């Protein structure tokens, strides 16, 4: 689970959600509700809230300190699982520096904020995708029904990136299913 949000955001974390690991990119109501995630097998999830390297149940998590433009502490993550490297950029609001990119490493699947305001806007998010060069992009932090934050629509980002797009309520990705030559966008939707 990444950045479990508080109900003050206008959304609720599903009560049935279970996870062995929870990562938090920054300390704010949209990311710090760590107790919302139910224990898996009776054990509280392992919490990752700072930069560093962690291994839990064969899942490798690398946190990279990437402060926001105003200097607020913020961490982005590379999560290695079953041969895939997933990049989670949390509430990033700026392009990455060369040293930050090097620490993040090779990314197959990128989860990137795209709604503007306190996170990346469409143009900057597109630039960050070009910096990282993932095979699959999953946009986050965009306007959805019930969300109180004033974020932009995901449509503008998808048009800017001009890639193959799929909207899905469930996402299953394997190393062998990654697109070979082009970037694919998968937009998460509610069931």
C-alpha positions in Angstrom: 0.0 0.0 0.0 1.2 3.5 -0.8 0.3 6.7 1.0 -2.9 5.6 2.8 -5.1 8.6 3.0 -7.3 10.0 5.8 -11.1 10.4 5.4 -10.6 14.2 5.6 -9.5 13.9 1.9 -13.1 13.0 1.0 -12.2 9.4 0.3 -12.0 6.3 2.5 -9.5 3.5 2.5 -11.4 0.2 1.9 -11.7 -1.7 5.3 -10.8 -5.0 3.6 -7.5 -3.7 2.3 -4.6 -5.7 3.7 -0.9 -5.3 3.0 2.4 -6.6 4.3 4.2 -3.2 3.5 3.0 0.4 3.7 5.1 3.2 2.3 4.5 6.9 3.1 6.0 9.6 0.8 5.2 12.6 3.1 3.5 13.5 6.3 0.1 14.9 5.4 -3.6 13.7 5.6 -3.4 12.4 2.0 -0.5 10.0 2.9 -0.1 9.3 6.6 -3.1 7.2 7.7 -0.9 4.2 8.3 -3.4 2.6 10.7 -6.0 2.4 8.0 -4.4 -0.7 6.5 -5.6 -3.9 8.1 -3.1 -6.4 9.4 -2.2 -9.3 7.1 -2.0 -12.7 8.8 -2.6 -10.8 12.1 0.6 -8.8 11.7 0.7 -5.0 11.3 2.3 -4.0 7.9 5.9 -3.1 7.9 6.0 0.7 7.6 8.5 2.5 5.4 8.4 6.3 6.0 12.0 7.4 5.2 14.7 7.0 2.6 16.7 3.8 2.9 16.8 0.2 1.7 14.4 -2.4 3.1 13.5 -6.0 2.3 10.3 -7.6 3.6 9.0 -11.0 2.4 11.0 -10.9 -0.8 9.9 -7.3 -1.6 12.7 -4.8 -2.0 12.0 -1.2 -1.2 14.4 1.7 -1.8 13.4 5.1 -0.6 15.1 8.2 -2.1 14.9 11.6 -0.3 13.4 14.1 -2.8 12.3 17.3 -1.0 9.5 19.2 -2.5 10.1 22.6 -4.0 9.4 24.3 -0.7 11.9 22.1 1.2 9.2 19.9 2.8 10.5 16.3 3.4 9.3 13.9 0.7 10.4 10.4 -0.3 10.0 8.6 -3.6 10.3 4.8 -3.9 11.4 1.9 -6.1 9.7 -1.3 -5.2 11.1 -4.5 -6.6 8.8 -7.4 -6.7 8.7 -10.5 -8.9 11.3 -9.1 -11.4 9.5 -5.8 -11.8 10.7 -2.4 -10.6 7.8 -0.1 -9.7 8.5 3.6 -9.1 6.2 5.5 -6.8 6.6 9.2 -6.8 4.1 10.1 -4.1 3.2 13.8 -4.1 6.3 14.9 -6.2 6.0 18.5 -7.4 9.2 19.0 -9.5 11.5 17.3 -12.0 14.1 14.9 -10.6 17.8 15.9 -10.4 20.4 13.6 -12.0 21.5 12.2 -8.6 17.9 11.4 -7.6 17.3 9.6 -10.9 20.4 7.5 -10.4 19.3 6.5 -7.0 15.8 5.6 -8.2 17.3 3.4 -10.9 15.6 1.5 -13.7 11.8 1.6 -13.5 9.4 -0.6 -15.4 6.1 0.7 -14.0 5.8 4.3 -12.9 3.1 5.7 -10.6 3.2 9.4 -11.0 1.1 12.4 -9.7 -0.4 14.4 -12.6 -3.2 16.7 -11.2 -1.2 19.9 -10.6 -1.8 22.2 -7.5 0.5 20.7 -4.9 1.8 17.9 -7.2 3.2 17.7 -10.7 1.1 19.4 -13.4 0.6 17.7 -16.8 3.6 19.3 -18.5 6.1 18.6 -15.7 4.7 15.0 -15.2 5.2 14.4 -18.9 8.8 15.6 -18.6 9.4 13.3 -15.6 8.1 10.3 -17.6 10.7 11.2 -20.3 13.4 11.4 -17.6 12.5 7.9 -16.2 11.5 6.1 -19.4 9.2 3.5 -17.9 7.3 0.9 -19.9 4.0 1.5 -18.1 2.7 4.7 -16.5 -0.1 4.8 -13.9 -1.3 8.3 -13.2 -2.2 9.3 -9.6 -3.3 12.4 -7.8 -5.9 13.5 -10.3 -9.6 14.7 -10.0 -12.0 11.9 -9.0 -15.5 12.1 -7.5 -15.5 12.8 -3.8 -12.0 14.0 -3.5 -11.8 17.4 -1.8 -8.4 18.5 -3.3 -8.7 20.7 -6.4 -6.7 18.6 -8.8 -6.8 18.5 -12.6 -8.3 15.9 -14.8 -6.3 12.9 -16.0 -7.4 13.4 -19.6 -5.0 16.3 -20.2 -2.0 14.2 -19.1 -3.1 11.2 -21.3 -3.4 13.5 -24.3 0.0 15.1 -23.5 1.7 11.7 -23.3 0.0 10.4 -26.5 0.5 6.8 -25.6 -1.7 3.7 -25.8 -4.2 3.9 -22.9 -6.2 1.4 -20.9 -8.7 2.2 -18.1 -9.1 -0.6 -15.6 -10.5 -1.4 -12.2 -7.9 -4.1 -11.6 -4.3 -4.0 -12.8 -2.2 -7.1 -13.2 1.3 -6.6 -14.6 4.0 -9.2 -15.1 7.5 -8.8 -16.4 6.5 -10.8 -19.6 3.4 -8.5 -20.1 5.4 -5.3 -20.3 5.1 -3.5 -23.6 8.2 -3.9 -25.7 8.6 -0.7 -27.7 6.2 2.0 -26.4 4.9 3.4 -23.2 1.4 2.3 -22.1 -0.8 4.3 -19.8 -3.1 2.5 -17.4 -5.7 4.7 -15.7 -7.1 3.2 -12.5 -10.9 3.5 -12.2 -13.5 2.6 -9.6 -15.4 -0.6 -9.9 
